[in-house]
Amino acid sequence: MTVFKEHVATWKPFGTGFYFCEFDAAPSDGPLRPIHQPTVTRARGRLLISLSVSSGVAPTTVEDTLGRAIEELLDGAREGDTEELVVALQQDTWRLFQAGRFDRAVPDIMVVVSGAGGDLRSWRAGPNGVAMADNDGVRLLSEDLRLAALRRLGASLENSWLQNPLLAEVSDLTQIEPPVASNPALDVDLRDGCLLLMSRGAVPFAAPSDPEASTAWWNRDAGWRHGLGATVVAIARERSQTLGVDVLSALALAIREAVMNLPEGRAREGDTCL
């Protein structure tokens, strides 16, 4: 697979001995396109932040809003151990939310901190997801709090607007107020393989926690098939960059095939970054 390699496979240093590479596909036509919001990713030192929002920010200003919020979080990052830094970022995210930095929206955030010993600690809030890719395949690491997933576990969700199955698949129960911020932090020992940070449009519906071939993983139904864009940030050591590119290439190929198979008139130039 060379779709991704030929176009946007650029690895940037991050933390101690890690690199990250971002894949971004713009939204195509579909019922979810009106609620699409872009994702902005930046790294500084040992900290990487990937940030989006729910609806509630004017489309013409959303990228500037996200960029300014990330810069505030990066500027305010404190020195300390990995756990202390993650807790501080949770508090700072809540502070920005209370101060109206996200307008009327709720932040959809993924944070990765590189520890002094070469470990990674990840925290997230929102309808996004974190996965691991290695030689066995791709598997979901983060807890799935999307509404459709909770329904499958037997939760009773009675709000009428949630009866729309697509909205239930890409919406979740987001809690960003410390100290009970949802989605507990994950500790990852990334000696091999790569960590995947996935926007809500990229996370497959009913994503499995058991390893699955990357082609099968990305061929699952997902928000990007219904009008959302898809952003995936791969984090790996240098020796695992080829694996990371192959996994992202599988997503790029799945998106290209889906766009090529749209009914005539649906696909438009610029709908994806392929």
C-alpha positions in Angstrom: 0.0 0.0 0.0 1.5 3.3 -1.1 -1.5 5.7 -1.1 -0.5 7.4 2.2 3.3 7.0 1.7 3.3 9.0 -1.5 1.4 11.9 -0.2 1.6 12.9 3.5 3.8 10.5 5.4 5.9 13.0 7.5 7.2 12.0 10.9 8.0 14.7 13.4 10.0 14.3 16.7 8.1 14.2 19.9 9.1 13.5 23.5 12.0 11.2 24.2 12.7 9.0 21.1 9.1 9.2 19.7 7.8 10.5 16.4 4.3 11.4 15.3 2.6 11.4 11.9 -0.8 12.8 11.1 -3.3 11.7 8.5 -6.3 14.0 7.8 -9.2 13.4 5.4 -11.7 16.2 4.8 -15.4 15.5 5.1 -17.4 14.2 2.1 -21.1 14.5 1.5 -23.3 12.7 4.0 -25.8 13.3 6.8 -23.1 14.0 9.4 -21.3 16.6 7.4 -23.1 19.6 9.1 -21.6 18.6 12.5 -18.0 18.0 11.2 -15.4 20.0 13.0 -11.7 20.0 12.1 -8.9 18.6 14.4 -5.8 20.6 15.2 -2.7 18.7 16.4 0.5 20.3 17.9 3.4 19.0 19.9 6.0 20.7 22.1 8.7 19.0 24.1 7.2 16.0 25.8 3.5 17.0 25.2 1.2 16.3 22.2 -2.3 17.6 22.0 -5.0 16.8 19.4 -8.0 19.1 19.8 -11.4 19.4 18.2 -14.8 20.5 19.5 -18.5 19.6 19.3 -20.8 21.9 17.3 -20.9 25.4 18.7 -18.0 27.2 17.1 -18.5 29.3 13.9 -16.9 27.4 10.9 -15.0 30.4 9.9 -13.2 30.7 13.2 -12.9 27.1 14.5 -9.3 26.4 13.5 -8.1 29.7 15.0 -10.1 28.9 18.2 -8.5 25.5 18.4 -5.1 26.8 17.7 -5.2 29.4 20.4 -6.6 26.9 22.9 -3.8 24.5 22.2 -1.2 27.2 22.5 -2.6 28.2 25.9 -2.5 24.6 27.1 1.1 24.2 25.8 2.2 27.5 27.3 0.7 26.6 30.7 2.2 23.0 30.8 4.0 22.5 34.1 7.1 20.5 34.8 6.7 17.4 36.8 6.1 13.7 36.5 3.8 12.4 33.8 0.8 11.9 36.1 1.0 15.4 37.5 1.2 16.9 34.0 -1.9 15.0 32.8 -3.9 16.1 35.9 -2.8 19.7 35.3 -3.9 19.5 31.6 -7.3 18.2 32.7 -7.6 21.2 35.0 -6.4 23.6 32.4 -8.9 22.2 29.8 -11.7 22.8 32.3 -10.5 26.3 33.0 -10.5 27.2 29.2 -14.0 25.7 28.9 -15.3 27.8 31.8 -13.6 30.9 30.3 -15.5 30.4 27.0 -12.4 29.7 24.9 -14.4 27.1 23.0 -17.4 29.4 22.5 -20.5 27.3 23.1 -18.8 24.0 22.3 -17.4 21.2 24.4 -13.7 20.3 23.8 -13.0 16.9 22.1 -9.4 16.4 23.3 -6.6 13.8 23.2 -3.4 14.3 25.1 -0.2 12.2 25.1 2.7 12.9 27.5 6.1 11.3 27.0 7.6 10.3 30.3 11.3 10.4 31.3 11.6 6.6 31.1 10.3 6.4 27.6 6.7 5.5 28.6 3.6 7.3 27.3 0.5 8.5 29.2 -2.6 9.3 27.3 -5.8 11.1 28.4 -8.9 11.9 26.3 -12.3 13.4 26.6 -15.0 13.3 23.9 -16.2 10.9 21.2 -12.7 10.0 20.0 -10.6 6.9 20.6 -7.1 5.5 21.2 -5.9 2.3 19.6 -2.7 0.3 19.4 -1.3 -1.1 16.2 1.3 -3.8 16.1 2.2 -7.0 14.2 -1.0 -8.7 15.5 -3.3 -5.9 14.1 -5.2 -2.9 15.5 -7.2 -3.0 18.7 -9.1 -0.4 20.7 -7.4 0.6 24.0 -9.7 3.4 25.3 -13.0 2.8 26.9 -15.8 3.3 24.4 -18.3 5.8 25.9 -20.1 6.6 22.7 -23.9 6.4 23.1 -24.4 3.5 20.7 -21.7 1.5 22.5 -23.3 2.1 25.9 -26.7 1.0 24.4 -25.0 -2.2 23.2 -23.9 -2.8 26.8 -27.5 -2.3 28.0 -27.6 1.3 29.1 -30.9 3.1 28.9 -30.7 6.4 27.0 -34.1 8.0 26.6 -33.3 11.4 25.0 -35.4 11.4 21.8 -32.6 13.0 19.6 -30.4 10.1 20.5 -32.7 7.7 18.7 -30.9 8.7 15.5 -28.4 5.8 15.2 -25.7 7.8 13.4 -25.8 10.5 16.0 -25.6 7.9 18.7 -22.5 6.4 17.0 -20.6 9.6 17.0 -21.7 11.2 20.3 -20.6 10.3 23.8 -21.0 11.2 27.5 -18.2 13.7 27.9 -17.1 14.8 31.4 -14.3 17.3 31.5 -14.8 18.7 35.0 -12.0 17.6 37.4 -11.6 15.5 39.5 -14.1 13.2 37.8 -13.0 13.8 34.2 -14.2 10.9 32.1 -12.0 8.4 30.3 -9.2 7.6 32.8 -5.6 8.1 31.6 -3.9 5.2 29.8 -0.3 4.1 30.4 1.4 2.7 27.3 4.7 1.0 27.0 5.4 1.6 23.3 8.5 -0.4 22.7 7.1 -1.7 19.4 4.0 -0.9 17.4 2.3 2.5 17.3 -0.3 4.4 19.2 -3.3 5.8 17.2 -5.2 8.9 18.2 -8.5 8.9 16.3 -11.0 11.7 15.9 -14.7 10.8 16.2 -15.0 10.5 12.5 -12.2 7.9 12.3 -13.1 5.6 15.2 -14.8 2.5 13.7 -18.3 1.8 15.0 -18.2 -1.2 17.4 -14.4 -1.1 17.3 -13.0 -4.3 18.8 -10.5 -4.6 21.7 -9.1 -7.7 20.2 -6.5 -7.4 17.4 -7.8 -7.1 13.9 -6.0 -6.6 10.5 -5.8 -2.9 9.7 -7.7 -3.4 6.4 -10.6 -5.0 8.2 -10.4 -2.4 11.0 -10.7 0.5 8.6 -13.3 -1.3 6.4 -15.8 -1.1 9.4 -18.5 1.5 9.3 -17.4 4.8 10.7 -18.4 8.5 10.8 -16.1 9.3 7.8 -18.4 7.2 5.7 -21.3 9.5 6.6 -19.9 12.9 6.1 -17.4 13.5 9.0 -13.8 14.0 8.3 -11.2 11.6 9.8 -8.0 12.5 11.6 -5.6 9.9 12.9 -2.3 10.7 14.6 0.2 7.8 14.8 2.9 7.9 17.5 5.8 5.4 17.2 9.5 5.0 17.7 11.7 5.2 14.6 11.8 1.4 14.2 8.0 1.2 14.0 7.4 4.0 11.5 6.9 1.7 8.6 4.2 -0.1 10.5 2.5 3.2 11.3 2.6 4.3 7.6 1.1 0.9 6.6 -1.8 1.3 9.0 -2.5 4.9 7.9 -2.2 3.8 4.3 -4.9 1.2 4.9 -7.2 4.0 6.1 -6.3 6.2 3.1 -7.1 3.3 0.7 -10.4 2.6 2.4 -11.4 6.2 2.1 -10.4 6.4 -1.5 -12.3 3.3 -2.4 -15.4 4.6 -0.6 -15.2 7.9 -2.5 -14.7 6.2 -5.8 -17.7 4.0 -5.2 -20.1 6.9 -4.3 -23.0 7.4 -6.7 -22.2 9.7 -9.6 -22.1 13.3 -8.6 -21.4 12.6 -4.9 -17.6 12.6 -5.0 -16.0 16.0 -5.4 -12.5 17.1 -5.9 -10.9 17.9 -2.5 -13.3 15.7 -0.5 -10.3 13.7 0.8 -6.6 14.5 1.2 -5.6 11.4 -0.9 
